């Protein structure tokens, strides 16, 4: 049974690159850049860890900090000044926080799925070479070396 979109499944559109969040200081537009997605993917680690975004307090804290931190033109996180609000507003509503986490989780999962799909296509185009390398490695492991 095939699981490709052409076999009856519809391909989901990617998550929205921008969302607007209601924060205590007012509305704020968030943008999922490739740089931010790369940072978030490093924190999450892999698709099996997507639930950590919602359920692991440390991961949640890091994710919200990465998303809400003010950055310069190069994407470097700026340290808040004395008069600036906290990176994660203490009085942010749970709904706003959950909206951010859901948006991040959707982007992270979409990223991992696309990477796996593209990697599998790449491996498929190189199947013969991979088989030859694998065969070579197996025969090398079973034959004694010169020092044996």
C-alpha positions as CSV (number, residue, x, y, z in Angstrom):
1,X,0.0,0.0,0.0
2,X,1.5,3.3,-1.1
3,X,1.5,6.4,1.2
4,X,2.3,9.0,-1.4
5,X,0.0,11.9,-1.8
6,X,-1.0,10.5,-5.3
7,X,-2.4,7.4,-3.6
8,X,-5.4,9.2,-2.2
9,X,-3.8,11.3,0.5
10,X,-3.7,15.0,0.1
11,X,-0.6,16.9,0.7
12,X,-1.0,19.4,3.6
13,X,0.0,23.0,2.9
14,X,2.9,24.2,4.9
15,X,2.2,26.1,8.1
16,X,1.7,29.9,7.8
17,X,5.1,31.6,8.0
18,X,3.6,34.5,10.0
19,X,1.2,34.7,12.9
20,X,0.0,37.6,15.0
21,X,-0.1,37.1,18.7
22,X,-1.9,39.1,21.3
23,X,0.7,39.9,24.0
24,X,0.2,42.2,27.0
25,X,2.1,45.0,25.3
26,X,0.0,44.7,22.2
27,X,-0.1,42.6,19.1
28,X,3.1,41.2,17.7
29,X,3.7,39.5,14.4
30,X,6.0,36.5,14.5
31,X,7.9,35.2,11.4
32,X,9.3,31.7,11.0
33,X,12.5,32.2,9.2
34,X,14.8,29.4,8.1
35,X,17.3,30.6,10.7
36,X,14.7,30.4,13.5
37,X,13.4,27.0,12.3
38,X,17.0,25.7,12.3
39,X,17.4,26.8,15.9
40,X,14.1,25.3,16.9
41,X,15.0,22.0,15.1
42,X,18.2,21.8,17.1
43,X,16.4,22.2,20.4
44,X,13.7,19.6,19.5
45,X,16.1,17.2,17.9
46,X,13.8,15.1,15.8
47,X,10.1,14.4,15.0
48,X,9.8,12.0,17.9
49,X,10.5,14.8,20.3
50,X,7.8,17.2,18.9
51,X,5.6,16.6,22.0
52,X,8.4,18.1,24.2
53,X,7.5,21.5,22.7
54,X,4.2,21.3,24.6
55,X,5.0,19.0,27.6
56,X,8.6,19.5,28.7
57,X,8.9,22.8,30.7
58,X,12.6,23.3,29.7
59,X,11.9,22.8,26.0
60,X,8.8,25.1,26.2
61,X,10.9,27.8,27.9
62,X,13.7,27.6,25.3
63,X,11.2,27.6,22.4
64,X,9.2,30.6,23.7
65,X,12.5,32.5,24.3
66,X,13.8,31.8,20.8
67,X,10.5,32.8,19.2
68,X,9.8,35.9,21.3
69,X,13.4,37.3,21.6
70,X,14.1,40.6,19.8
71,X,16.8,40.1,17.2
72,X,19.1,42.3,15.2
73,X,19.2,42.3,11.3
74,X,21.5,39.3,11.4
75,X,19.2,37.3,13.7
76,X,21.3,37.7,16.8
77,X,19.2,37.8,20.0
78,X,19.4,41.2,21.7
79,X,19.7,41.4,25.5
80,X,16.7,43.1,27.0
81,X,17.4,46.6,28.4
82,X,16.4,47.6,31.9
83,X,13.2,49.3,30.6
84,X,12.3,46.4,28.2
85,X,9.7,43.8,29.0
86,X,10.8,40.2,29.8
87,X,11.3,38.1,26.7
88,X,8.4,35.9,27.7
89,X,5.8,38.2,29.3
90,X,4.8,36.9,32.7
91,X,1.2,38.0,32.0
92,X,1.0,36.4,28.6
93,X,-2.3,34.4,28.4
94,X,-2.1,30.7,28.2
95,X,-3.9,30.8,24.9
96,X,-1.3,33.0,23.4
97,X,1.5,30.8,24.6
98,X,-0.3,27.7,23.3
99,X,-0.8,29.4,20.0
100,X,2.9,30.0,19.7
101,X,3.8,26.4,20.7
102,X,1.3,24.9,18.2
103,X,2.7,27.1,15.4
104,X,6.2,26.1,16.3
105,X,5.3,22.4,16.5
106,X,3.6,22.5,13.1
107,X,6.7,24.1,11.5
108,X,9.1,21.7,13.2
109,X,7.1,18.7,12.2
110,X,6.7,20.0,8.6
111,X,10.5,20.6,8.5
112,X,11.3,17.1,9.7
113,X,8.8,15.5,7.3
114,X,10.2,17.5,4.3
115,X,13.8,16.6,5.2
116,X,12.9,12.9,5.5
117,X,11.1,13.0,2.2
118,X,13.9,14.7,0.4
119,X,16.5,12.5,2.0
120,X,14.6,9.3,1.0
121,X,14.4,10.6,-2.6
122,X,18.2,11.3,-2.6
123,X,18.9,7.8,-1.2
124,X,16.6,6.2,-3.8
125,X,18.6,7.9,-6.6
126,X,21.8,6.4,-5.1
127,X,20.4,3.0,-4.2
128,X,22.9,1.0,-6.3
129,X,25.9,2.9,-4.9
130,X,24.6,2.5,-1.4
131,X,24.1,-1.2,-1.9
132,X,27.7,-1.6,-3.2
133,X,29.1,0.3,-0.3
134,X,27.1,-1.7,2.2
135,X,28.2,-5.0,0.6
136,X,31.8,-3.8,0.7
137,X,31.5,-2.9,4.4
138,X,30.0,-6.3,5.2
139,X,32.7,-8.2,3.4
140,X,35.4,-6.0,5.1
141,X,34.0,-6.7,8.5
142,X,33.9,-10.5,8.0
143,X,37.4,-10.9,6.5
144,X,40.5,-10.8,8.7
145,X,42.7,-7.7,8.4
146,X,46.5,-7.8,7.9
147,X,47.0,-7.5,11.6
148,X,44.9,-10.6,12.4
